[in-house]
Amino acid sequence: MLKNQRRERFAQLLASGKTATDAYEQAGYKRSDSNGPALARTSEISGRVAEINGERWEQEQAAAAAAVQRTAFTRQSLVEKLEATRAAAEAAGQYSAAVTATREIAVLLGIRIERSERGGAGEFDWMEKLTNEQLRGFVEGTLELSALQPPEGERNE
């Protein structure tokens, strides 16, 4: 903190986003369009503003880290919660819920992989007939998907 209370207040107001002229007046000085900016450029004030901003940054980072820690969901914490849910469901005789929790645990642990196919049966069979060059062009974005698909009547239905 600065020894001069008005200068300390001026630095705090600058650090909070006030203009130099407004901060100068709110710190207790007579309003001046030139004295506020001049005082703001001094090493004493600019150094203190940097210090205040640094302290504020550290406080915000610590608060953010604490919030993340409080709400952090890790794979292990999710598995523990699901295991508790599974045990409670089983104890209550709700076997369907217990099986669902068990399934979710297996997905989280990578033991069970859920896959689903979008589209009708055989809708993507035409892709197996594409050449490596066509596939490469599609992946690289130089070949449009519509250019690779057969006309509606030629697709397996």
Secondary structure, DSSP 8 states (H G I E B T S, - for coil): --SSHHHHHHHHHHHTT--HHHHHHHTTS---TTHHHHHHTSHHHHHHHHHHHHHHHHHHHHHHHHHHHHH---HHHHHHHHHHHHHHHHHTT-HHHHHHHHHHHHHHHTSS------SSTTTTGGGGG--HHHHHHHHHTSS-HHHHS--GGGS--
